[in-house]
Amino acid sequence: MALISGATAAGSAAPLKSLLDDVTELRTQLIALLAKLDLDAGITDVDYESTLTPAALTTTK
């Protein structure tokens, strides 16, 4: 495992946890966007949420 500059092996988990937070937030926002698209059945009636929602997040802190 490569260390982040200035970090120890024990301290290198913090940036990974931060990245996990970012990915979780992006997934949450994507799911919210898909739900909004489903509510606006303007031109096409596509179920975006059921077809594009990512699988459950398996990585946790």
C-alpha distance matrix in Angstrom:
0.0 3.8 6.4 9.6 12.5 14.3 12.1 11.2 8.6 11.6 12.6 9.7 11.1 14.3 13.4 12.2 15.4 17.3 16.2 17.3 20.6 21.1 20.7 23.0 25.5 25.6 26.3 28.9 30.6 30.6 32.3 34.8 35.6 36.2 38.5 40.4 40.8 42.2 44.8 46.0 47.5 49.1 49.3 47.3 46.9 43.3 41.3 38.2 36.6 37.0 35.9 33.0 31.4 27.8 26.9 26.2 22.8 21.0 17.9 19.1 18.2
3.8 0.0 3.8 6.6 9.2 11.6 10.1 10.2 8.8 12.1 12.2 9.1 11.5 13.9 12.5 12.2 15.7 16.8 15.8 17.7 20.6 20.7 20.8 23.4 25.5 25.4 26.6 29.3 30.5 30.7 32.7 35.0 35.5 36.5 38.9 40.5 40.9 42.6 45.0 46.0 47.7 49.0 49.2 47.5 47.4 43.9 42.1 38.7 37.4 38.1 36.8 33.7 32.3 28.8 28.5 27.8 24.4 23.0 19.8 20.8 19.7
6.4 3.8 0.0 3.8 6.2 8.0 6.3 6.9 6.6 9.7 9.1 6.5 9.7 11.6 10.6 11.3 14.5 15.3 15.1 17.3 19.7 20.0 20.8 23.2 24.9 25.3 26.8 29.1 30.3 30.9 33.0 34.9 35.7 36.9 39.1 40.6 41.3 43.1 45.3 46.3 48.2 49.6 50.0 48.5 48.3 45.0 43.1 39.7 38.2 39.1 38.2 34.9 33.3 29.9 29.7 28.7 25.0 23.8 20.3 20.7 18.9
9.6 6.6 3.8 0.0 3.8 6.2 5.4 7.9 8.8 11.0 9.0 6.4 9.7 10.3 8.6 10.3 13.4 13.4 13.3 16.1 18.0 17.9 19.2 21.8 23.0 23.4 25.3 27.5 28.3 29.2 31.5 33.1 33.7 35.3 37.5 38.7 39.5 41.6 43.5 44.4 46.5 47.7 48.2 47.0 46.9 43.7 41.9 38.4 37.0 38.3 37.4 33.9 32.3 29.2 29.4 28.4 24.8 24.1 20.5 20.7 18.8
12.5 9.2 6.2 3.8 0.0 3.8 5.5 8.6 10.7 13.0 10.7 9.2 12.8 12.9 11.3 13.7 16.5 16.0 16.3 19.3 20.8 20.6 22.2 24.8 25.7 26.1 28.3 30.3 30.9 31.9 34.4 35.8 36.3 38.1 40.3 41.2 42.1 44.3 46.1 46.9 49.1 50.1 50.6 49.6 49.7 46.6 45.0 41.4 40.1 41.5 40.6 37.0 35.6 32.5 32.9 32.0 28.3 27.8 24.2 24.2 22.1
14.3 11.6 8.0 6.2 3.8 0.0 3.8 6.9 10.0 11.6 9.2 9.1 12.8 12.5 12.0 14.7 16.9 16.6 17.7 20.5 21.6 21.8 23.8 26.0 26.8 27.7 29.9 31.6 32.3 33.7 36.0 37.2 38.0 39.9 41.9 42.8 43.9 46.1 47.7 48.6 51.0 52.2 52.9 51.9 51.9 48.8 47.0 43.5 41.9 43.5 42.8 39.3 37.5 34.5 34.7 33.4 29.7 29.1 25.3 24.8 22.2
12.1 10.1 6.3 5.4 5.5 3.8 0.0 3.8 6.6 7.9 5.6 5.6 9.3 9.5 9.7 12.0 14.0 14.4 15.7 18.0 19.3 20.1 21.9 23.7 24.9 26.1 28.0 29.6 30.7 32.1 34.0 35.4 36.5 38.2 40.0 41.2 42.5 44.4 46.1 47.2 49.6 50.9 51.8 50.5 50.3 47.1 45.1 41.7 39.9 41.3 40.8 37.4 35.4 32.3 32.2 30.7 26.9 26.0 22.2 21.5 18.8
11.2 10.2 6.9 7.9 8.6 6.9 3.8 0.0 3.8 5.4 5.0 6.0 9.1 10.5 11.6 13.1 14.9 16.1 17.5 19.1 20.8 22.1 23.5 25.0 26.7 28.0 29.5 31.1 32.6 33.9 35.5 37.1 38.4 39.9 41.6 43.1 44.4 46.1 47.8 49.2 51.4 53.0 53.8 52.4 51.9 48.7 46.5 43.2 41.2 42.3 41.9 38.7 36.5 33.3 32.8 31.0 27.3 25.9 22.1 21.3 18.6
8.6 8.8 6.6 8.8 10.7 10.0 6.6 3.8 0.0 3.8 5.5 5.4 7.6 10.2 11.5 11.9 13.8 15.8 16.7 17.8 19.9 21.5 22.3 23.8 25.9 27.1 28.1 29.9 31.8 32.8 34.2 36.1 37.5 38.7 40.4 42.1 43.3 44.7 46.7 48.2 50.2 52.0 52.7 51.1 50.4 47.1 44.7 41.6 39.5 40.3 39.9 36.8 34.7 31.3 30.4 28.7 25.0 23.2 19.6 19.1 16.6
11.6 12.1 9.7 11.0 13.0 11.6 7.9 5.4 3.8 0.0 3.8 5.6 6.4 8.6 11.0 11.5 12.3 14.6 16.2 16.9 18.6 20.6 21.7 22.6 24.7 26.4 27.3 28.7 30.8 32.1 33.2 34.9 36.6 37.9 39.3 41.1 42.5 43.9 45.6 47.3 49.5 51.4 52.4 50.8 49.9 46.7 44.1 41.1 38.8 39.6 39.6 36.6 34.1 30.8 29.8 27.7 24.0 22.2 18.6 17.4 14.4
12.6 12.2 9.1 9.0 10.7 9.2 5.6 5.0 5.5 3.8 0.0 3.8 5.4 6.0 8.3 9.8 10.7 12.1 14.1 15.4 16.6 18.3 20.0 21.1 22.6 24.4 25.8 27.0 28.7 30.3 31.7 33.1 34.7 36.3 37.7 39.2 40.7 42.3 43.9 45.4 47.8 49.5 50.6 49.2 48.5 45.3 43.0 39.7 37.6 38.8 38.7 35.5 33.1 30.0 29.5 27.4 23.7 22.4 18.7 17.3 14.2
9.7 9.1 6.5 6.4 9.2 9.1 5.6 6.0 5.4 5.6 3.8 0.0 3.8 5.5 6.1 7.1 9.2 10.6 11.6 13.2 15.0 16.3 17.5 19.1 20.9 22.2 23.5 25.2 26.8 28.0 29.6 31.3 32.6 34.0 35.7 37.3 38.5 40.1 41.9 43.3 45.5 47.2 48.0 46.5 46.0 42.8 40.5 37.2 35.3 36.4 36.0 32.8 30.6 27.4 27.0 25.3 21.5 20.4 16.6 16.0 13.5
11.1 11.5 9.7 9.7 12.8 12.8 9.3 9.1 7.6 6.4 5.4 3.8 0.0 3.8 5.7 5.2 6.2 8.7 9.9 10.5 12.4 14.4 15.3 16.4 18.5 20.0 21.0 22.5 24.5 25.7 26.9 28.7 30.3 31.5 33.0 34.8 36.2 37.6 39.3 41.0 43.1 45.0 46.0 44.4 43.6 40.4 37.9 34.8 32.6 33.6 33.5 30.4 27.9 24.8 24.1 22.1 18.3 17.1 13.3 12.3 9.7
14.3 13.9 11.6 10.3 12.9 12.5 9.5 10.5 10.2 8.6 6.0 5.5 3.8 0.0 3.8 5.4 5.1 6.2 8.7 9.8 10.6 12.5 14.4 15.3 16.7 18.6 20.0 21.1 22.8 24.5 25.9 27.1 28.8 30.4 31.8 33.2 34.8 36.4 37.9 39.5 41.9 43.6 44.8 43.5 42.8 39.8 37.4 34.2 31.9 33.4 33.5 30.2 27.7 24.8 24.6 22.5 18.8 18.3 14.5 13.0 10.1
13.4 12.5 10.6 8.6 11.3 12.0 9.7 11.6 11.5 11.0 8.3 6.1 5.7 3.8 0.0 3.8 5.4 4.9 6.2 8.6 9.8 10.5 12.4 14.1 15.3 16.6 18.4 19.9 21.1 22.6 24.4 25.8 26.9 28.7 30.4 31.7 33.0 34.8 36.5 37.7 40.1 41.6 42.6 41.3 40.9 37.8 35.7 32.3 30.4 32.0 31.7 28.3 26.1 23.3 23.5 21.9 18.2 18.1 14.5 13.8 11.7
12.2 12.2 11.3 10.3 13.7 14.7 12.0 13.1 11.9 11.5 9.8 7.1 5.2 5.4 3.8 0.0 3.8 5.3 5.0 6.2 8.6 9.8 10.5 12.2 14.2 15.3 16.4 18.3 20.0 20.9 22.5 24.3 25.6 26.9 28.7 30.3 31.5 33.0 34.9 36.4 38.4 40.2 41.1 39.5 38.9 35.7 33.4 30.1 28.1 29.4 29.0 25.8 23.5 20.4 20.3 18.7 15.0 14.6 10.9 10.7 9.3
15.4 15.7 14.5 13.4 16.5 16.9 14.0 14.9 13.8 12.3 10.7 9.2 6.2 5.1 5.4 3.8 0.0 3.8 5.4 5.0 6.3 8.7 9.9 10.4 12.4 14.3 15.3 16.4 18.4 19.9 21.1 22.6 24.3 25.8 27.1 28.8 30.3 31.7 33.3 35.0 37.3 39.2 40.4 38.9 38.0 34.9 32.4 29.3 27.0 28.4 28.5 25.3 22.7 19.9 19.6 17.5 13.8 13.6 10.0 8.6 6.5
17.3 16.8 15.3 13.4 16.0 16.6 14.4 16.1 15.8 14.6 12.1 10.6 8.7 6.2 4.9 5.3 3.8 0.0 3.8 5.4 5.0 6.4 8.8 9.8 10.7 12.5 14.4 15.3 16.7 18.5 20.1 21.2 22.7 24.5 26.0 27.2 28.8 30.6 32.0 33.4 35.9 37.5 38.8 37.6 37.0 34.1 31.8 28.5 26.5 28.3 28.3 24.9 22.5 20.0 20.5 18.7 15.2 15.8 12.5 11.4 9.7
16.2 15.8 15.1 13.3 16.3 17.7 15.7 17.5 16.7 16.2 14.1 11.6 9.9 8.7 6.2 5.0 5.4 3.8 0.0 3.8 5.3 5.0 6.2 8.5 9.8 10.6 12.3 14.2 15.3 16.5 18.4 20.0 21.0 22.6 24.4 25.8 26.9 28.7 30.5 31.8 34.0 35.6 36.5 35.2 34.7 31.6 29.5 26.1 24.3 26.0 25.6 22.1 20.0 17.4 18.0 16.8 13.3 14.3 11.2 11.3 10.7
17.3 17.7 17.3 16.1 19.3 20.5 18.0 19.1 17.8 16.9 15.4 13.2 10.5 9.8 8.6 6.2 5.0 5.4 3.8 0.0 3.8 5.4 5.1 6.0 8.5 9.8 10.5 12.2 14.2 15.2 16.5 18.3 19.9 21.0 22.6 24.4 25.7 27.1 28.9 30.5 32.6 34.5 35.6 34.0 33.2 30.0 27.6 24.4 22.2 23.6 23.6 20.4 17.8 15.1 15.2 13.5 9.9 10.8 7.8 7.7 7.9
20.6 20.6 19.7 18.0 20.8 21.6 19.3 20.8 19.9 18.6 16.6 15.0 12.4 10.6 9.8 8.6 6.3 5.0 5.3 3.8 0.0 3.8 5.5 5.1 6.2 8.7 9.9 10.5 12.3 14.2 15.4 16.5 18.3 20.0 21.2 22.7 24.4 25.9 27.3 29.0 31.4 33.3 34.7 33.4 32.6 29.7 27.3 24.1 21.8 23.7 24.1 20.8 18.1 15.9 16.5 14.6 11.4 13.0 10.4 9.3 9.0
21.1 20.7 20.0 17.9 20.6 21.8 20.1 22.1 21.5 20.6 18.3 16.3 14.4 12.5 10.5 9.8 8.7 6.4 5.0 5.4 3.8 0.0 3.8 5.4 5.1 6.2 8.6 9.9 10.6 12.3 14.3 15.4 16.4 18.4 20.1 21.1 22.5 24.5 26.0 27.2 29.7 31.2 32.4 31.3 30.8 28.0 25.9 22.5 20.7 22.9 22.8 19.3 17.1 15.2 16.5 15.4 12.5 14.7 12.5 12.3 12.4
20.7 20.8 20.8 19.2 22.2 23.8 21.9 23.5 22.3 21.7 20.0 17.5 15.3 14.4 12.4 10.5 9.9 8.8 6.2 5.1 5.5 3.8 0.0 3.8 5.4 5.1 6.2 8.6 9.9 10.5 12.3 14.2 15.2 16.5 18.4 20.0 21.0 22.6 24.6 25.9 28.0 29.7 30.7 29.2 28.6 25.5 23.4 20.0 18.1 19.9 19.7 16.2 14.0 11.7 12.9 12.2 9.4 11.8 10.2 11.1 12.3
23.0 23.4 23.2 21.8 24.8 26.0 23.7 25.0 23.8 22.6 21.1 19.1 16.4 15.3 14.1 12.2 10.4 9.8 8.5 6.0 5.1 5.4 3.8 0.0 3.8 5.5 5.1 6.2 8.7 9.9 10.7 12.4 14.3 15.4 16.7 18.6 20.1 21.3 23.0 24.8 26.9 29.0 30.4 28.8 27.8 24.8 22.3 19.2 16.8 18.6 19.1 15.9 13.0 11.1 11.9 10.4 7.8 10.6 9.5 9.5 11.0
25.5 25.5 24.9 23.0 25.7 26.8 24.9 26.7 25.9 24.7 22.6 20.9 18.5 16.7 15.3 14.2 12.4 10.7 9.8 8.5 6.2 5.1 5.4 3.8 0.0 3.8 5.4 5.0 6.2 8.6 9.9 10.6 12.3 14.3 15.4 16.6 18.4 20.1 21.3 22.9 25.4 27.3 28.8 27.7 26.9 24.3 22.0 18.8 16.7 19.2 19.7 16.4 13.8 12.8 14.5 13.3 11.3 14.4 13.3 13.0 13.9
25.6 25.4 25.3 23.4 26.1 27.7 26.1 28.0 27.1 26.4 24.4 22.2 20.0 18.6 16.6 15.3 14.3 12.5 10.6 9.8 8.7 6.2 5.1 5.5 3.8 0.0 3.8 5.4 5.1 6.1 8.6 9.8 10.4 12.3 14.3 15.3 16.4 18.4 20.1 21.2 23.5 25.1 26.3 25.1 24.7 21.9 20.0 16.5 15.0 17.5 17.4 13.8 11.9 10.9 13.3 13.2 11.6 14.9 14.3 14.9 16.3
26.3 26.6 26.8 25.3 28.3 29.9 28.0 29.5 28.1 27.3 25.8 23.5 21.0 20.0 18.4 16.4 15.3 14.4 12.3 10.5 9.9 8.6 6.2 5.1 5.4 3.8 0.0 3.8 5.5 5.0 6.2 8.6 9.8 10.6 12.4 14.3 15.3 16.6 18.7 20.2 22.1 24.2 25.4 23.7 22.8 19.8 17.5 14.2 12.2 14.3 14.5 11.1 8.6 7.5 9.8 9.6 8.8 12.4 12.7 13.6 15.8
28.9 29.3 29.1 27.5 30.3 31.6 29.6 31.1 29.9 28.7 27.0 25.2 22.5 21.1 19.9 18.3 16.4 15.3 14.2 12.2 10.5 9.9 8.6 6.2 5.0 5.4 3.8 0.0 3.8 5.5 5.2 6.3 8.7 10.0 10.7 12.5 14.4 15.6 16.9 18.9 21.2 23.4 25.1 23.7 22.5 20.0 17.4 14.5 12.0 14.6 15.6 12.7 9.8 9.9 11.8 11.0 10.5 14.1 14.5 14.5 16.4
30.6 30.5 30.3 28.3 30.9 32.3 30.7 32.6 31.8 30.8 28.7 26.8 24.5 22.8 21.1 20.0 18.4 16.7 15.3 14.2 12.3 10.6 9.9 8.7 6.2 5.1 5.5 3.8 0.0 3.8 5.5 5.0 6.1 8.6 9.8 10.5 12.3 14.3 15.4 16.8 19.4 21.1 22.8 21.9 21.2 18.9 16.9 13.8 12.1 15.3 15.9 12.8 10.8 11.5 14.3 14.1 13.8 17.5 17.6 17.9 19.5
30.6 30.7 30.9 29.2 31.9 33.7 32.1 33.9 32.8 32.1 30.3 28.0 25.7 24.5 22.6 20.9 19.9 18.5 16.5 15.2 14.2 12.3 10.5 9.9 8.6 6.1 5.0 5.5 3.8 0.0 3.8 5.4 5.0 6.2 8.6 9.9 10.5 12.4 14.4 15.5 17.5 19.3 20.5 19.2 18.6 15.9 14.1 10.6 9.4 12.4 12.4 9.1 7.7 8.8 12.1 12.9 13.2 16.9 17.6 18.6 20.8
32.3 32.7 33.0 31.5 34.4 36.0 34.0 35.5 34.2 33.2 31.7 29.6 26.9 25.9 24.4 22.5 21.1 20.1 18.4 16.5 15.4 14.3 12.3 10.7 9.9 8.6 6.2 5.2 5.5 3.8 0.0 3.8 5.4 5.1 6.3 8.7 9.9 10.7 12.6 14.6 16.4 18.9 20.4 18.7 17.4 14.8 12.2 9.3 6.9 9.9 11.0 8.5 6.1 8.0 10.8 11.3 12.4 16.1 17.4 18.3 20.7
34.8 35.0 34.9 33.1 35.8 37.2 35.4 37.1 36.1 34.9 33.1 31.3 28.7 27.1 25.8 24.3 22.6 21.2 20.0 18.3 16.5 15.4 14.2 12.4 10.6 9.8 8.6 6.3 5.0 5.4 3.8 0.0 3.8 5.4 5.1 6.3 8.7 9.9 10.8 12.7 15.3 17.6 19.7 18.6 17.4 15.5 13.2 10.8 8.8 12.3 13.7 11.5 9.7 11.8 14.5 14.6 15.5 19.2 20.2 20.5 22.5
35.6 35.5 35.7 33.7 36.3 38.0 36.5 38.4 37.5 36.6 34.7 32.6 30.3 28.8 26.9 25.6 24.3 22.7 21.0 19.9 18.3 16.4 15.2 14.3 12.3 10.4 9.8 8.7 6.1 5.0 5.4 3.8 0.0 3.8 5.4 5.1 6.2 8.7 10.0 10.8 13.3 15.0 16.8 16.0 15.4 13.6 12.1 9.2 8.7 12.4 13.0 10.6 10.0 12.4 15.7 16.6 17.5 21.3 22.2 22.9 25.0
36.2 36.5 36.9 35.3 38.1 39.9 38.2 39.9 38.7 37.9 36.3 34.0 31.5 30.4 28.7 26.9 25.8 24.5 22.6 21.0 20.0 18.4 16.5 15.4 14.3 12.3 10.6 10.0 8.6 6.2 5.1 5.4 3.8 0.0 3.8 5.4 5.0 6.3 8.8 10.0 11.6 13.9 15.3 13.7 12.6 10.3 8.5 5.6 5.0 8.8 9.4 7.6 7.5 10.7 13.8 15.3 16.9 20.6 22.1 23.2 25.8
38.5 38.9 39.1 37.5 40.3 41.9 40.0 41.6 40.4 39.3 37.7 35.7 33.0 31.8 30.4 28.7 27.1 26.0 24.4 22.6 21.2 20.1 18.4 16.7 15.4 14.3 12.4 10.7 9.8 8.6 6.3 5.1 5.4 3.8 0.0 3.8 5.4 5.1 6.4 8.9 10.9 13.7 15.9 14.5 12.7 11.2 8.8 7.4 5.8 9.3 11.2 10.3 9.4 12.8 15.3 16.1 18.0 21.7 23.4 24.0 26.5
40.4 40.5 40.6 38.7 41.2 42.8 41.2 43.1 42.1 41.1 39.2 37.3 34.8 33.2 31.7 30.3 28.8 27.2 25.8 24.4 22.7 21.1 20.0 18.6 16.6 15.3 14.3 12.5 10.5 9.9 8.7 6.3 5.1 5.4 3.8 0.0 3.8 5.3 5.1 6.5 9.5 11.5 14.1 13.6 12.6 11.9 10.7 9.2 9.0 12.6 13.9 12.8 12.5 15.8 18.6 19.5 21.0 24.8 26.1 26.7 28.8
40.8 40.9 41.3 39.5 42.1 43.9 42.5 44.4 43.3 42.5 40.7 38.5 36.2 34.8 33.0 31.5 30.3 28.8 26.9 25.7 24.4 22.5 21.0 20.1 18.4 16.4 15.3 14.4 12.3 10.5 9.9 8.7 6.2 5.0 5.4 3.8 0.0 3.8 5.4 5.2 7.1 9.0 11.0 10.2 9.6 8.7 8.4 6.8 8.1 11.4 12.0 11.2 12.0 15.5 18.6 20.2 21.9 25.6 27.1 28.2 30.6
42.2 42.6 43.1 41.6 44.3 46.1 44.4 46.1 44.7 43.9 42.3 40.1 37.6 36.4 34.8 33.0 31.7 30.6 28.7 27.1 25.9 24.5 22.6 21.3 20.1 18.4 16.6 15.6 14.3 12.4 10.7 9.9 8.7 6.3 5.1 5.3 3.8 0.0 3.8 5.4 6.0 9.3 11.3 9.7 7.8 7.0 5.9 6.0 6.8 9.5 10.8 11.2 11.8 15.6 18.2 19.7 22.0 25.5 27.5 28.5 31.2
44.8 45.0 45.3 43.5 46.1 47.7 46.1 47.8 46.7 45.6 43.9 41.9 39.3 37.9 36.5 34.9 33.3 32.0 30.5 28.9 27.3 26.0 24.6 23.0 21.3 20.1 18.7 16.9 15.4 14.4 12.6 10.8 10.0 8.8 6.4 5.1 5.4 3.8 0.0 3.8 5.9 8.8 11.9 11.3 9.6 10.1 9.3 9.8 10.1 12.8 14.6 14.8 15.0 18.6 21.2 22.2 24.4 28.0 29.8 30.4 32.8
46.0 46.0 46.3 44.4 46.9 48.6 47.2 49.2 48.2 47.3 45.4 43.3 41.0 39.5 37.7 36.4 35.0 33.4 31.8 30.5 29.0 27.2 25.9 24.8 22.9 21.2 20.2 18.9 16.8 15.5 14.6 12.7 10.8 10.0 8.9 6.5 5.2 5.4 3.8 0.0 3.8 5.4 8.7 9.1 8.6 9.8 10.4 10.6 12.1 14.8 15.7 15.8 16.7 20.3 23.2 24.7 26.6 30.3 31.9 32.8 35.1
47.5 47.7 48.2 46.5 49.1 51.0 49.6 51.4 50.2 49.5 47.8 45.5 43.1 41.9 40.1 38.4 37.3 35.9 34.0 32.6 31.4 29.7 28.0 26.9 25.4 23.5 22.1 21.2 19.4 17.5 16.4 15.3 13.3 11.6 10.9 9.5 7.1 6.0 5.9 3.8 0.0 3.8 6.4 6.1 5.2 7.5 9.0 10.3 12.4 14.3 14.9 15.8 17.3 21.0 23.7 25.5 27.9 31.4 33.4 34.5 37.1
49.1 49.0 49.6 47.7 50.1 52.2 50.9 53.0 52.0 51.4 49.5 47.2 45.0 43.6 41.6 40.2 39.2 37.5 35.6 34.5 33.3 31.2 29.7 29.0 27.3 25.1 24.2 23.4 21.1 19.3 18.9 17.6 15.0 13.9 13.7 11.5 9.0 9.3 8.8 5.4 3.8 0.0 3.8 5.8 7.2 9.7 12.0 12.8 15.4 17.4 17.5 18.0 19.9 23.5 26.5 28.4 30.5 34.1 35.9 37.1 39.6
49.3 49.2 50.0 48.2 50.6 52.9 51.8 53.8 52.7 52.4 50.6 48.0 46.0 44.8 42.6 41.1 40.4 38.8 36.5 35.6 34.7 32.4 30.7 30.4 28.8 26.3 25.4 25.1 22.8 20.5 20.4 19.7 16.8 15.3 15.9 14.1 11.0 11.3 11.9 8.7 6.4 3.8 0.0 3.8 6.9 9.2 12.5 13.2 16.4 17.9 17.3 18.0 20.5 23.9 26.9 29.3 31.5 35.0 36.8 38.3 40.9
47.3 47.5 48.5 47.0 49.6 51.9 50.5 52.4 51.1 50.8 49.2 46.5 44.4 43.5 41.3 39.5 38.9 37.6 35.2 34.0 33.4 31.3 29.2 28.8 27.7 25.1 23.7 23.7 21.9 19.2 18.7 18.6 16.0 13.7 14.5 13.6 10.2 9.7 11.3 9.1 6.1 5.8 3.8 0.0 3.8 5.7 9.3 10.5 13.8 14.8 14.0 15.3 17.9 21.3 24.1 26.7 29.1 32.4 34.5 36.2 39.0
46.9 47.4 48.3 46.9 49.7 51.9 50.3 51.9 50.4 49.9 48.5 46.0 43.6 42.8 40.9 38.9 38.0 37.0 34.7 33.2 32.6 30.8 28.6 27.8 26.9 24.7 22.8 22.5 21.2 18.6 17.4 17.4 15.4 12.6 12.7 12.6 9.6 7.8 9.6 8.6 5.2 7.2 6.9 3.8 0.0 3.8 6.6 8.9 11.7 12.3 12.3 14.2 16.3 19.9 22.4 24.7 27.4 30.7 33.0 34.6 37.6
43.3 43.9 45.0 43.7 46.6 48.8 47.1 48.7 47.1 46.7 45.3 42.8 40.4 39.8 37.8 35.7 34.9 34.1 31.6 30.0 29.7 28.0 25.5 24.8 24.3 21.9 19.8 20.0 18.9 15.9 14.8 15.5 13.6 10.3 11.2 11.9 8.7 7.0 10.1 9.8 7.5 9.7 9.2 5.7 3.8 0.0 3.8 5.7 8.8 9.2 8.6 10.5 12.9 16.4 18.8 21.4 24.1 27.3 29.6 31.4 34.5
41.3 42.1 43.1 41.9 45.0 47.0 45.1 46.5 44.7 44.1 43.0 40.5 37.9 37.4 35.7 33.4 32.4 31.8 29.5 27.6 27.3 25.9 23.4 22.3 22.0 20.0 17.5 17.4 16.9 14.1 12.2 13.2 12.1 8.5 8.8 10.7 8.4 5.9 9.3 10.4 9.0 12.0 12.5 9.3 6.6 3.8 0.0 3.8 5.6 5.7 6.4 8.6 10.2 13.8 15.9 18.2 21.1 24.2 26.7 28.4 31.5
38.2 38.7 39.7 38.4 41.4 43.5 41.7 43.2 41.6 41.1 39.7 37.2 34.8 34.2 32.3 30.1 29.3 28.5 26.1 24.4 24.1 22.5 20.0 19.2 18.8 16.5 14.2 14.5 13.8 10.6 9.3 10.8 9.2 5.6 7.4 9.2 6.8 6.0 9.8 10.6 10.3 12.8 13.2 10.5 8.9 5.7 3.8 0.0 3.8 5.6 5.2 5.6 7.5 11.1 13.8 16.3 18.7 22.0 24.2 25.9 28.9
36.6 37.4 38.2 37.0 40.1 41.9 39.9 41.2 39.5 38.8 37.6 35.3 32.6 31.9 30.4 28.1 27.0 26.5 24.3 22.2 21.8 20.7 18.1 16.8 16.7 15.0 12.2 12.0 12.1 9.4 6.9 8.8 8.7 5.0 5.8 9.0 8.1 6.8 10.1 12.1 12.4 15.4 16.4 13.8 11.7 8.8 5.6 3.8 0.0 3.8 5.6 5.6 5.3 9.1 11.4 13.3 15.9 19.2 21.5 23.0 26.0
37.0 38.1 39.1 38.3 41.5 43.5 41.3 42.3 40.3 39.6 38.8 36.4 33.6 33.4 32.0 29.4 28.4 28.3 26.0 23.6 23.7 22.9 19.9 18.6 19.2 17.5 14.3 14.6 15.3 12.4 9.9 12.3 12.4 8.8 9.3 12.6 11.4 9.5 12.8 14.8 14.3 17.4 17.9 14.8 12.3 9.2 5.7 5.6 3.8 0.0 3.8 5.9 6.0 9.2 10.6 12.8 16.0 18.9 21.7 23.4 26.8
35.9 36.8 38.2 37.4 40.6 42.8 40.8 41.9 39.9 39.6 38.7 36.0 33.5 33.5 31.7 29.0 28.5 28.3 25.6 23.6 24.1 22.8 19.7 19.1 19.7 17.4 14.5 15.6 15.9 12.4 11.0 13.7 13.0 9.4 11.2 13.9 12.0 10.8 14.6 15.7 14.9 17.5 17.3 14.0 12.3 8.6 6.4 5.2 5.6 3.8 0.0 3.8 6.1 8.8 10.7 13.7 16.5 19.4 22.0 24.2 27.5
33.0 33.7 34.9 33.9 37.0 39.3 37.4 38.7 36.8 36.6 35.5 32.8 30.4 30.2 28.3 25.8 25.3 24.9 22.1 20.4 20.8 19.3 16.2 15.9 16.4 13.8 11.1 12.7 12.8 9.1 8.5 11.5 10.6 7.6 10.3 12.8 11.2 11.2 14.8 15.8 15.8 18.0 18.0 15.3 14.2 10.5 8.6 5.6 5.6 5.9 3.8 0.0 3.8 6.2 9.2 12.2 14.3 17.4 19.6 21.8 24.9
31.4 32.3 33.3 32.3 35.6 37.5 35.4 36.5 34.7 34.1 33.1 30.6 27.9 27.7 26.1 23.5 22.7 22.5 20.0 17.8 18.1 17.1 14.0 13.0 13.8 11.9 8.6 9.8 10.8 7.7 6.1 9.7 10.0 7.5 9.4 12.5 12.0 11.8 15.0 16.7 17.3 19.9 20.5 17.9 16.3 12.9 10.2 7.5 5.3 6.0 6.1 3.8 0.0 3.8 6.6 8.9 11.2 14.5 16.7 18.6 21.8
27.8 28.8 29.9 29.2 32.5 34.5 32.3 33.3 31.3 30.8 30.0 27.4 24.8 24.8 23.3 20.4 19.9 20.0 17.4 15.1 15.9 15.2 11.7 11.1 12.8 10.9 7.5 9.9 11.5 8.8 8.0 11.8 12.4 10.7 12.8 15.8 15.5 15.6 18.6 20.3 21.0 23.5 23.9 21.3 19.9 16.4 13.8 11.1 9.1 9.2 8.8 6.2 3.8 0.0 3.8 6.5 8.2 11.3 13.4 15.7 19.0
26.9 28.5 29.7 29.4 32.9 34.7 32.2 32.8 30.4 29.8 29.5 27.0 24.1 24.6 23.5 20.3 19.6 20.5 18.0 15.2 16.5 16.5 12.9 11.9 14.5 13.3 9.8 11.8 14.3 12.1 10.8 14.5 15.7 13.8 15.3 18.6 18.6 18.2 21.2 23.2 23.7 26.5 26.9 24.1 22.4 18.8 15.9 13.8 11.4 10.6 10.7 9.2 6.6 3.8 0.0 3.8 6.4 8.7 11.6 14.0 17.6
26.2 27.8 28.7 28.4 32.0 33.4 30.7 31.0 28.7 27.7 27.4 25.3 22.1 22.5 21.9 18.7 17.5 18.7 16.8 13.5 14.6 15.4 12.2 10.4 13.3 13.2 9.6 11.0 14.1 12.9 11.3 14.6 16.6 15.3 16.1 19.5 20.2 19.7 22.2 24.7 25.5 28.4 29.3 26.7 24.7 21.4 18.2 16.3 13.3 12.8 13.7 12.2 8.9 6.5 3.8 0.0 3.8 6.2 9.2 11.0 14.7
22.8 24.4 25.0 24.8 28.3 29.7 26.9 27.3 25.0 24.0 23.7 21.5 18.3 18.8 18.2 15.0 13.8 15.2 13.3 9.9 11.4 12.5 9.4 7.8 11.3 11.6 8.8 10.5 13.8 13.2 12.4 15.5 17.5 16.9 18.0 21.0 21.9 22.0 24.4 26.6 27.9 30.5 31.5 29.1 27.4 24.1 21.1 18.7 15.9 16.0 16.5 14.3 11.2 8.2 6.4 3.8 0.0 3.8 5.8 7.7 11.3
21.0 23.0 23.8 24.1 27.8 29.1 26.0 25.9 23.2 22.2 22.4 20.4 17.1 18.3 18.1 14.6 13.6 15.8 14.3 10.8 13.0 14.7 11.8 10.6 14.4 14.9 12.4 14.1 17.5 16.9 16.1 19.2 21.3 20.6 21.7 24.8 25.6 25.5 28.0 30.3 31.4 34.1 35.0 32.4 30.7 27.3 24.2 22.0 19.2 18.9 19.4 17.4 14.5 11.3 8.7 6.2 3.8 0.0 3.8 6.4 10.1
17.9 19.8 20.3 20.5 24.2 25.3 22.2 22.1 19.6 18.6 18.7 16.6 13.3 14.5 14.5 10.9 10.0 12.5 11.2 7.8 10.4 12.5 10.2 9.5 13.3 14.3 12.7 14.5 17.6 17.6 17.4 20.2 22.2 22.1 23.4 26.1 27.1 27.5 29.8 31.9 33.4 35.9 36.8 34.5 33.0 29.6 26.7 24.2 21.5 21.7 22.0 19.6 16.7 13.4 11.6 9.2 5.8 3.8 0.0 3.8 7.0
19.1 20.8 20.7 20.7 24.2 24.8 21.5 21.3 19.1 17.4 17.3 16.0 12.3 13.0 13.8 10.7 8.6 11.4 11.3 7.7 9.3 12.3 11.1 9.5 13.0 14.9 13.6 14.5 17.9 18.6 18.3 20.5 22.9 23.2 24.0 26.7 28.2 28.5 30.4 32.8 34.5 37.1 38.3 36.2 34.6 31.4 28.4 25.9 23.0 23.4 24.2 21.8 18.6 15.7 14.0 11.0 7.7 6.4 3.8 0.0 3.8
18.2 19.7 18.9 18.8 22.1 22.2 18.8 18.6 16.6 14.4 14.2 13.5 9.7 10.1 11.7 9.3 6.5 9.7 10.7 7.9 9.0 12.4 12.3 11.0 13.9 16.3 15.8 16.4 19.5 20.8 20.7 22.5 25.0 25.8 26.5 28.8 30.6 31.2 32.8 35.1 37.1 39.6 40.9 39.0 37.6 34.5 31.5 28.9 26.0 26.8 27.5 24.9 21.8 19.0 17.6 14.7 11.3 10.1 7.0 3.8 0.0
